Amino acid sequence: MAIERIDKETCTGCGLCVKNCNMDVIRMGKDGKPYIKYEQDCIVCMYCEEDCPTQSIFVSPYRHQPYLLSWG
C-alpha cells in the first residue's frame, strides 16, 4: 500500500489532493472530505502529501510489490 491515510480531523476539504492526483486514487466524499478510492493504483508520486496545506495525508514511500522468483 502506498497512500495510507487521510486525517479527517485536520483536513479542511480544500480538494488539492483530488485535483493533483494523477492516478485518480483520491475522491471527494459526500461529507466534503477526500477519501482513498483506488489505493492499489497509487504510484507514490507524493503530490497529494506534498501539496496538502494541513499535512493531513500520509503516503508510505514503500509500495508492496510481490517478488517474482525464477525457477531453474
C-alpha positions as CSV (number, residue, x, y, z in Angstrom):
1,M,0.0,0.0,0.0
2,A,1.3,3.5,-0.8
3,I,-1.3,6.1,0.3
4,E,-2.1,5.0,3.9
5,R,-4.4,7.5,5.4
6,I,-6.1,10.9,5.3
7,D,-6.7,12.6,8.7
8,K,-10.3,13.7,8.5
9,E,-9.9,15.8,11.7
10,T,-7.2,18.1,10.3
11,C,-8.4,18.0,6.7
12,T,-10.1,21.2,5.6
13,G,-11.6,19.7,2.4
14,C,-9.8,22.1,0.1
15,G,-9.6,19.4,-2.7
16,L,-6.0,19.9,-3.7
17,C,-5.2,16.3,-3.2
18,V,-8.1,15.2,-5.5
19,K,-7.0,17.8,-8.1
20,N,-3.3,16.8,-8.0
21,C,-3.7,13.0,-8.0
22,N,-2.6,11.8,-11.4
23,M,-4.0,8.3,-10.9
24,D,-7.4,9.3,-9.6
25,V,-6.8,7.5,-6.3
26,I,-8.4,10.1,-4.1
27,R,-12.0,11.1,-4.5
28,M,-14.1,13.8,-2.7
29,G,-16.8,12.3,-0.4
30,K,-20.3,13.5,0.2
31,D,-19.1,14.9,3.6
32,G,-16.8,17.3,1.7
33,K,-13.7,15.4,2.7
34,P,-11.4,13.3,0.5
35,Y,-11.2,9.6,0.8
36,I,-9.0,6.9,-0.7
37,K,-10.9,5.2,-3.5
38,Y,-8.4,3.2,-5.5
39,E,-5.4,2.6,-3.2
40,Q,-3.9,-0.1,-5.4
41,D,-3.5,2.4,-8.2
42,C,-1.2,4.8,-6.2
43,I,2.2,5.2,-7.9
44,V,3.7,7.0,-4.9
45,C,4.2,10.3,-6.7
46,M,3.7,12.1,-3.3
47,Y,1.9,15.1,-4.9
48,C,-1.1,14.7,-2.6
49,E,1.1,14.7,0.5
50,E,3.4,17.5,-0.6
51,D,0.5,19.8,-1.7
52,C,-1.7,19.3,1.4
53,P,-1.8,22.6,3.3
54,T,-2.6,20.9,6.6
55,Q,-0.4,17.8,6.2
56,S,-3.4,15.5,6.6
57,I,-2.2,12.9,4.1
58,F,0.4,10.2,4.8
59,V,1.9,8.3,1.9
60,S,4.3,5.4,2.6
61,P,7.4,5.7,0.5
62,Y,7.4,1.9,0.1
63,R,4.9,0.2,-2.2
64,H,4.3,-3.5,-1.6
65,Q,5.4,-5.5,-4.7
66,P,5.3,-9.3,-4.8
67,Y,8.6,-10.9,-5.5
68,L,8.9,-12.8,-8.8
69,L,11.2,-15.8,-8.4
70,S,12.6,-17.6,-11.4
71,W,12.9,-21.4,-11.5
72,G,15.9,-23.1,-12.8
